[in-house]
Amino acid sequence: MRPTDRSLSLRGNSPPVPLAPEPPALVTLAFDDNKHASLLFGLYDQNLAKVERKLGVVANALGNQVTIKGPPEACEQAREVLETLYGRVKLGQSVGPGDVDGAIEERALQGSLFPNADIPRTHFEQISTRRRGIVRARNAAQDLYIRCLKRQELCFAEGPAGTGKTWLAVGYAVSLLEQGIIERLILSRPAVEAGERLGFLPGDMREKVDPYLRPIFDALNDFMDPRMVERGMQTGMIEVAPLAFMRGRTLTNACVLLDEAQNTTSMQMKMFLTRLGEGSRMIVTGDPTQVDLPPGQISGLSEAVGLLGGLEGIGHVRFADSDVVRHDLVRRIVTAYESRPRPALEDRPRR
C-alpha cells in the first residue's frame, strides 16, 4: 500500500539533526615582564574580569601568564586585546577598565569601521599631552570626534553625560597649546543653575564663576600640571570666563571651548560663534536633553546645529547613550532616563 500524503509530509518535514557545539578553545599568553603583566591585569585582575564579561571567556592569571578559555573566536579576540594593551603598558601608558572597553571595541570594528578609507586604519585616533601622555578614543564616536577636532575649525558635539565631550575637547585644546599651534586657551560656559537658585555668590569675579566652571577646571588639571594651569591663568595664556564676558571680543590664535552650550539662548550662541578670529578653533559641546533654560526659550545649541550643519569648515558629532564611557552604571542610568515616557508639553511643570 502506498504511503499517504500525510506520511510523506511527515517524513519530508523531519527536524534537522542538531550540530555538535564547537569545542572551547584554550589560549595561553606569556608576557616577558612580570611588572608590566601585573599592570596589564589590573588591581585584583580587574582588567581581566572586564575582558571576561565583555567577551564571554574565562581568563586566569598566574605570574606573567594568562590562560583564556571559551569560544575560539572570542579567545582570539581576547588575545589580540591583551597583546594590544600590553604594548601600551610597555610604552608607559596606564591601562584601566575603560581602556579595556576601548580596545575591545577597536578590535571589533577594525574590519568595518573604515571600509572606504584609502589607507587602512589600524587604531582609533588619539591626542597627546605632556601630563597625560597618549589618550586614545575608546569607541567609534570618540574616534570620529577627535578626527573632527583635528580637521574642522568649528566642531559641535552633542550627547549625554559621560561620553567624554568636554574632557576630550579640553585635552585637544591643551595639546594645541603645548605644540604652539595656538597662543591662548579660552574656556567658557553659560552661568545657568541646574534647577536651583544659588543667589549672589561672595568674592571676586573668579570666585563667583568658579562653581559654574569647576568641571572645566577639573578636566584642565587632568591634562596639565596644576602649577602650569595657575601660571597660565596669571599670564592670560589660559582664560576661564562665563559666556557673558565674550561680547565684543575678537578671539585670534586661540582655541575656544564653550561647554554646556544647550543652556545658551539663540542670541548668545550667535554672539559666541561670531567671536571666531584668524588662526582660532572653536569647540561647542552640550547635551540637548539637559536644558535648564526657562520654558519657551529655544536652545542656542540645537538651533545652531540645525542652521549650520553641512557648512564647510564646520563639523558635528552626536554621541548616543551607548557611547557613555564614564562608568557602566552611568551608561545604564542614561539609557533608563532616555527610555522613560515623556510627559506632554502641557503637562510639564512650569518654573
Residue pairs with C-beta under 8 A, 6 or more apart in sequence:
22 71
22 72
24 69
24 70
24 71
24 72
24 75
25 69
25 70
25 71
25 72
25 75
25 76
26 67
26 68
26 69
26 75
27 67
27 68
27 69
27 75
27 76
27 78
27 79
28 65
28 66
28 67
28 68
29 65
29 66
29 67
29 68
29 79
29 82
29 83
30 64
30 65
31 37
31 40
31 64
31 65
31 66
31 86
32 64
33 64
33 90
34 63
34 64
36 86
36 89
36 90
37 61
37 63
37 64
37 65
37 66
37 86
39 89
39 94
39 95
40 47
40 82
40 85
40 86
40 89
40 95
41 47
41 48
41 61
41 66
42 48
42 49
42 50
42 95
42 96
42 97
45 61
46 97
47 85
47 95
47 96
47 97
47 100
48 59
48 61
48 66
49 59
50 97
50 100
50 101
51 57
51 59
51 78
51 81
51 82
51 100
51 104
52 58
52 59
54 100
54 101
54 104
55 70
55 74
55 77
55 78
55 81
55 104
56 70
56 71
56 74
57 68
57 69
57 70
57 71
57 74
57 75
57 78
58 68
58 69
58 70
59 66
59 67
59 68
59 69
59 78
60 66
60 67
66 82
68 75
68 78
68 79
69 75
70 78
77 104
77 107
77 108
80 107
81 100
81 103
81 104
81 107
84 103
84 106
84 107
85 95
85 99
85 100
85 103
88 95
88 99
88 134
89 95
91 134
92 133
93 133
93 134
98 138
98 325
99 136
99 138
101 138
101 139
101 325
102 124
102 136
102 137
102 138
102 139
102 142
102 325
105 138
105 139
105 140
106 123
106 124
109 140
110 121
110 122
113 121
113 140
113 143
114 120
114 121
123 136
124 136
124 137
124 138
124 139
124 140
124 142
124 143
124 146
125 136
125 137
125 142
125 143
125 146
125 147
125 150
126 134
126 135
126 136
126 137
126 146
127 134
127 135
127 146
127 168
127 171
127 172
127 175
128 134
128 135
128 175
129 135
129 171
129 174
129 175
129 178
129 223
129 224
130 178
130 224
131 222
131 223
131 224
131 225
132 171
132 222
132 223
135 168
135 171
137 143
137 145
137 146
137 168
138 164
138 325
139 323
139 325
141 159
141 163
141 317
141 319
141 320
141 323
142 163
142 164
142 168
142 323
142 325
144 317
145 155
145 157
145 164
145 165
145 168
145 317
145 319
146 168
146 172
148 155
148 157
148 315
148 316
148 317
149 155
149 168
149 169
149 172
149 281
149 283
149 315
150 172
151 315
152 313
152 314
152 315
153 276
153 280
153 281
153 282
153 313
153 314
154 273
154 276
154 281
154 282
154 283
154 284
154 308
154 313
154 314
154 315
155 281
155 282
155 283
155 284
155 314
155 315
155 316
155 317
156 284
156 285
156 301
156 304
156 305
156 308
156 314
156 315
156 316
156 317
157 165
157 169
157 283
157 284
157 285
157 286
157 316
157 317
157 318
157 319
158 285
158 286
158 287
158 288
158 301
158 305
158 316
158 317
158 318
158 319
159 165
159 287
159 317
159 318
159 319
159 320
159 323
160 287
160 289
160 319
160 320
160 321
160 324
160 334
160 338
161 287
161 290
161 324
161 326
161 330
161 334
162 324
162 325
162 326
162 327
162 330
162 331
162 334
163 319
163 323
163 324
163 325
163 326
164 325
164 326
165 285
165 286
165 319
166 215
166 216
166 219
166 257
166 259
166 285
167 219
167 222
169 257
169 259
169 283
169 285
170 187
170 216
170 219
170 220
170 222
170 223
170 257
171 219
171 222
171 223
172 255
172 283
173 182
173 185
173 187
173 255
173 257
173 281
173 283
174 185
174 220
174 223
174 224
175 223
176 182
176 185
176 255
176 281
177 184
177 185
177 237
177 238
177 255
182 253
182 254
182 255
182 279
182 280
182 281
183 237
183 253
183 254
184 236
184 237
184 238
184 239
184 251
184 253
184 254
184 255
185 232
185 237
185 238
185 239
185 254
185 255
185 257
186 239
186 240
186 241
186 251
186 254
186 255
186 256
186 257
187 213
187 216
187 220
187 238
187 239
187 240
187 241
187 256
187 257
187 259
188 240
188 241
188 242
188 243
188 245
188 246
188 256
188 257
188 258
188 259
188 272
189 212
189 213
189 216
189 242
189 243
189 258
189 259
189 260
190 242
190 243
190 260
190 261
190 263
190 264
190 268
191 209
191 212
191 242
191 243
191 244
192 260
192 263
192 292
192 293
193 292
194 290
194 292
195 292
198 211
201 207
201 208
201 211
202 208
206 240
209 240
209 241
209 242
210 217
212 242
213 240
213 242
215 259
216 240
216 257
216 259
217 229
217 240
220 229
220 238
220 240
221 229
224 232
229 238
231 237
232 238
233 239
233 240
243 258
243 264
243 268
243 272
246 271
246 272
246 275
247 271
249 275
250 275
250 277
251 275
251 276
251 277
251 280
252 277
252 278
252 279
252 280
253 277
253 278
253 279
253 280
254 277
254 279
254 280
254 281
255 280
255 281
255 282
255 283
256 275
256 276
256 280
256 281
256 282
256 283
257 282
257 283
257 284
257 285
258 264
258 272
258 282
258 283
258 284
258 285
259 285
259 286
260 285
260 286
260 287
261 269
261 284
261 285
261 286
261 300
261 301
262 286
262 287
262 288
262 290
262 291
262 299
262 301
262 302
263 286
263 291
263 292
263 293
263 299
264 272
264 299
264 300
264 301
265 293
265 297
265 298
265 300
266 298
266 300
266 303
267 300
268 300
269 300
269 301
269 303
269 304
270 300
270 304
272 284
273 282
273 284
273 304
273 308
276 282
284 301
284 304
286 299
286 301
288 299
288 301
288 302
289 338
291 299
293 299
294 351
295 348
295 350
295 351
305 316
308 314
309 316
321 331
321 334
321 335
321 338
322 331
322 335
324 330
324 331
324 334
